C-alpha cells in the first residue's frame, strides 16, 4: 500500500439566524450561498498547508540554501468558485534559480485563470449554439456567476478540440475496417484570415461502416483538399477500395474514391430533391416543371426507401427484374420528354440517374447483397454540423472550422470518446483524493 498523508482541518462555521426568518428556508438559502465560499476557503487552507510543508521539507533537506523572496498572487476560477492564493517564491542561493515550493510537490495549472473543469460545460454548448451562449452556461455553473470573455472561451476551445480526434488509428485493431461501405459529401465554406475575407473553400467529409447499415465512423475530413488528395490518404489507411460508395452525384467522388470493383450508388434522396435545380438552369420554373416532375415520380426504382429495400426478397429474381425493367421503361419515357436542345442540363441529370440511381437494384439481382440507397445517415449528422458552422458561426479560420468540425463529429458519432476526453481533463483518470468531514460540533454563542 502506498504511503498516504492526511491533513485534518477543523471547521467552525458560525450561523446567524434572524428571529423573523423561517428557519428551514433561511438555512437552505444560506448554505446554498455559502457552499462556494466554504469550498474555496477550505481549498485555500489545504493549499497553504501543503505549501508550508513543502517549504519546511526544502529547508530540512538543504539548510540555509533557500531564501524567502516574496508571495506571488495567483487566481484560479474553479467549478466551486474563485480561489486567490499567495504562492511562496524562494531563491536557491547556490544556483540562483527561483523555486516555488508548492510547484515542487504538485501540478499547478499554467498561467491561466480559468481552469479546464470550469469551462467544460461551455464547450458542449459552443458546439450546439454559439460561444456567447456557452458563456452563459459557464456563468450559470459557477457559484459567483462569473464567466470568461467570449474570445477567451473561443481560444480555450481550440486547445480542447485538439484532444478530440474523429479519425482514430485503426491499424492496430484486428478484423475488417470500417471502409467497406463509404459515404461522401461536401459543401462550400466561407473562410477568413485575421478578419479578412479568405474566399470559399471545399469542406469535405467521408464516413464509412463495416456493413451496409453498420455504425458510421469518420474516415476523413478536410478543408480545401481535393477528392484525389482525400483518396490518397484513404488508400494509405485502407488499401482496398470500398465495396460500395454512396454520394450525392458529384462526379469527382466516384472517380477519386472508387476502385475498379466499387459499386457506386447515387443517393436517391438527393436524386429526388435536386431535380428542380437542372430544370431551373434550363429556364423552366414553377408550373413549367410539373410534367417532368410527375414523370420522374413514376420511376418506381427511385421511390424506394431503406425500409422498403429491406423488405425486398433477394431470391425473388422475377420481382426484382420486373421492378428494374419498369424503372428503365419510365426512364425512357422521361428521356423522350427531354430533347437535348430544350433540356440539356435536365437530360444529363436524368440519364446519369439511369446508370447510378438503379445500381442497388442491379447489384441485388446479381449478387443478392444489399447496399445503402442514400446518404441519409450522413445528411442527418452533416445538417446539424453545417447549421452550427454555416448558419450560426459564419466567420471561420481554416483551423477553427476544422476544430469545430472535429468536436461536433466526435460528440455526434462517438459520445463515449468525447466523455472520455472530458473525464481526462477533469482528472478523473488519476488518483482520487478523499475529503471527509470527521466531526461537526454545534455551539450556541447567544
N, C-alpha and C positions, 0 to 999 in steps of 0.2 A: 504494500500500500504506500502511495506517495505521501511525503510529509505535507501536512496542511498547517496553515496559520489561521488562527481565529482571533478576530478583533471584536471586542464586546463594547457596545455603545448603550448607555443608559439614557432613555428618553424621559423627559419631564415636561409633558405638554400641559399648558395652562388654558383652561376653557372658561370663558366669562359668559354667563347666561343672564340676560336681562330678565327682570321679573315678568314683564308683559309678553315675553316671547313664548310661542308654542314650542315646548322643549324638543319634541321629536323632529319636527320640520326644521327648526332652527339648527339643531345639531347636524342633521343631514346636509343642509346647505353649507354650514361652517366647515365640515370636514371635506366636502366636495371642493370648496375653495382652498382648503388648507393642504390638500394632498400634494399639489405641485411644490409648495413651499417646503413641506416636510421632506419630500423626496430629495429636493435639491440640497437642503440643509444637511441631511444625513449623508448624501453622496459626497458633499464637500468635506464633511468631517472624516469620512473614510479616506479620501484622497490625501487629506492633511496628515492623517495617522501613518499612511503608507510612506508619504514623503519624509516625515520625520524619522521613521525607522530606516529608510534608505540612506538618509544623511548620517545617522548615527553609525550605520554599518560601514560607510565610507571612512568616517573619522576613526573607527575602531581598527580597520584594516590598514589604514595609511595615516597614522597620527601626524598632524601638523602639515599634511601635504595639500589639503584643500582649504581655500579661504572663501568665506562667505562674501558675496558681492551685493546682491540685491534680490528683490522679489519681482518677477515679471508677470504682469497681469494677463491672464488668459480667459477667454469666454467660449463656452460651447452651448449650443442650443440643442438640448436633448429632448426625447419624447415626453419627459415629465417636467420640463421647464428649463429655464436658462441658468447655467452654472457659471459663476465667476470665481476664479481660483488664482491664488498667488503662487506662481511657480518659482521655487528657490533656484537661484543661479549661483554657481560656485566656480572658482578658478583653480585649476591644477597648477600649483607653483612650479612643478618640475617641467611639465610640457607646455605650460601656458595655454592649455586647452580649456574651453568653457564646458562645464559639466552641469547638467540638470539631474539631481538625484532621482527624481521621480521618473525621468525618461530612462534611467539605467535599469529600472526594475519593471516597467510596464510600457505597453504600447500606447502612446498618446496619439490622438488624431493630428494630422498635419495642420498647418496654419489655416484652418478653415473654421468658421464659426458654426456653420450648420452641419451637424453630423448626419451621416447617411440614414440612420434609423429614423430620423425625424422627417426626411424628405421622401421616403418610400411611398407613403400614401399619395403624395403629389405626382410621382412618376406614373402611377397607374392612371390617374385622371388625365394626365398630359397626353396619353395615347388615345383616350376616348374623346376628349373635348378640346381643351386648349391649356396653354401654360398659365393663363390668367385664372382659369378655373382650378388648376392644380394648386395655385397659391391659396385659394380658399380652402382646399382640402387640408393643406398643411396647417393653416391658421385654425381650423376647427378642431384639429387633433392635438394642438399644444395647449397646455393649461393657461398660459398667459396670452393666448390669441395672437401670437407673433407668426410672421411668415417672411421668407426671403423675398427679394425682388424677383420679378419675372425673368430678368436676364440671368440672375444667379441660378434660378431653378433650371433654366434652359441649358446653361453651361454645365451644371452638375448632372443633368440628364444625359448629356453626351458621354460623360465618363461612365455612368451607369450602363448605358446601352452597349458600351464596348465589351461588357461581360456577357452579353446575350448574343449567341451565335446561332442563327436559324438554320445554318447548313452544317450539321455536325459531321465529324470524321467517322465514316462508316467502314473504313478499310479493314479495321481490326475485328469487325463483327462477322461471325460466320453466317452462312445461309444467303439466300437471294437478297439483292439490294433493291431499294425502293425506286427503281428506274425502269422497270419493265413497261409500265403504263404511265405516260407523261402527259401533262397539260401545260400549255404555254400561252402567255398573253402579255400584252404590253400596252403602254399609253404614253402620251407626251406629258412632260412635267416642266413647268417654268422654273428656272433657276435664277439665283442671284449670287453675286460675288462682292462681298463687303458693301452691300447696299445697292449695287448697280445691277441692272438687268443683264443676265448672262445667257439669255435666249432659252430655247426649248431643247430638251434632251429626252431620249427614249428611256423610260422606266420599264424594265422587263423582269418577268418572273417565270420560273419553271418549277412546277410541282410534280411529284411522282408517287407511285404506290407499287406495292408488290403484286397486287391482284387488281382486276378491273375496278372494283369498288372498295379497295382497302384503304387503310389510313394514309392520308396525304402527308408528305414530308417535303420540305423545301430542298430543291436540288441546286438552284442558282437564283441570284438576284443581282441586278446591276443597274447603273445609270450611265447612259452614254455608250455602252458596248453594243456591238452588232450581234446579230444572231450567230454569225460564224465564230466570233470570239467566245460567245457563250457555249457553242457546241464544242469548241476546242477544250474548254475547261471541263465540260461534262465527259468528254472522251477520256480525259486523264483519270477521272474518278470511276467512270463506268464505261469500260472499253466496248462493251456490246451495245449496239444501238437499241432503242426501245422496240418492244413488240408492237405497241400501238401508241400513236401520238394524236392528241385532240387539240385543235386550235380554232381560232375564230375566222380563219380564212386568209390571214396574211401569208402571201405566197412565199416569203423568205423563211418562214418557220419550218415547214416540212423539208425544204431544200437543205437547210443547215442542220437541223436536229435529227432528221430521219436517216435511216440506212436503207440498203437495197431490199431488205425484207420487212421494213417497218410498214405497218398499216396506218395510213393517215385518215382520220375521220374529221370531217368538218362539223363543228359544233352546230347542232340542229336549232338550238335556241337562238344563236346568232343568225343562222340562216333565215329563220322566220322574221326575226326582229329587224334585220338590216336590209330587207328588200326595198324599203322606202327610199334609201339613200341613192342607189343606182337609178331608180325611177326619177328621182328629183334631178340627178345630174343629166338625165336625158330630156329634161324640160317638162316632165309630167308631174303635176301637183294635184292635191286634193282628190276630187272625184275622178279625175283622169286616171288615177292609179287603180280604181276599183276593179275593172275587168281582169287585169293582170293578177291582182292580189287574190281574187276569187278563184282563178285558175290555179294559182300557186297553192292555195289552201286545199285543193283537191288531190294533191300528190300524197298518197297515204303513207309512203315511207318517210316523209319529212314531218309527220304529225305525231310520231310516237314519243313517249317519254320513257325514262329509265324503268319505271314500274311496268309499263306495257311491254317493253322489251323483255323484262324478266319473266313475263307470263308466256312468252312465245316458246313453243316446244322445238328445240333444235333438231329433233328427229323427224319432225313433220316437214319433210322437204317440199311436199306439194304445196302446203300452205305458204311456206316461205318463198317459193318460186312464184306463186300467184301474186304475193304482195310485191315482189321485186318487179315483175312484169307490169303490174298495174301502175306502179310508180313510174316506170320508164315510159309507158304509154302517155301518162299525164304530163311527163316532161316533154314528150314530143309535141303534144297539143300546145303547150305554152310556148315552145320554141317557134312554132308556126305563127304565133301571135306577135312575135318579136322580130320584125325584119331588121337587118343589120343597119340600114341607113337611118331608121327611126329610133331604135332602142340599142345602140351599140354597147353601152355600159350594162344595161339590164340583161341583155343576151349573154354577154361574157360572164356575168354573175350567175345566171341560171345554169348555163352549160357547165360551169365549174362545179355546181352542186350535183349534177348528174354523176360526176366522177367521184367526188369526195363525200357528198352527203349520204349516199347509199352504201358506203364502204362497209358499215357494220352489218348490213343485210347480206351482202355478198360473202363477207367473212364468215358469218354464221352458217350460210349454206355450205361453204366449202369445208370448214373445219369444225363446226359445232361450238366454237368458242365465242363468248360474249365480250364485246369491248365497250367502253363508255361512249355514250351518244352525244354528250355535251360537256362543256366546261362549267356546269352549274355550281359544282362544289368550289371550284376555283373562283368563280364570279362572286359567290357569297362572301368569301374572305376578302377578295380583291375590292369589292364595292365598299366594305367597311373601312378598309385601309385608305382607299382613294378619297373617301369622304373626309377623313382626317387630314390627308396630305394636300388635297387639291381644293376642297371646299372650305375648310377651317383654317389650316395653315398654308398660306399661299406664297410665302416668301421663304425659300429653302436654299441653303447651300447644298452642294452635292453630298458632302459628308453628313450634314444634318438630316437630309432626306433619307440617306441610307440607314442612319442610326434609328430614325423613327420607324422606317420600314422593317428593320430587323426586330425592334421591340414589339411592334404590332404583330408580326408573324409568329414570334415565339409565344406571345401571350395568347394568340388565337389557336395555333396548332399544337403547341407544347406547353400548356399551362403548368404542368408539373416541373418543367425545366425553368420556367420563369419563377415559380415559387422557390425552387432550389437556390437560384441566384439571390433572391431576396433574403432567404434564411442565412446564406453565407455572409452577406453584407451586414446582417443583424448580429452575426457572431453566434448563431445557434448551432453551428457545426463544431465549435470549440468547447473547451471545458466549461462546465456550468458552475457558477458561484451561488451558494445558498445564502439567502438572507432570512433570518428568523428573528422574531421578537420573543425573547425568552421570558420576559416578565413585564407586567404593566401594573403600575401602582397608581391609585387614585387617592388624593389627599385634599380635603376641603380646607381652603385658606380663609374663607369667610362664610 
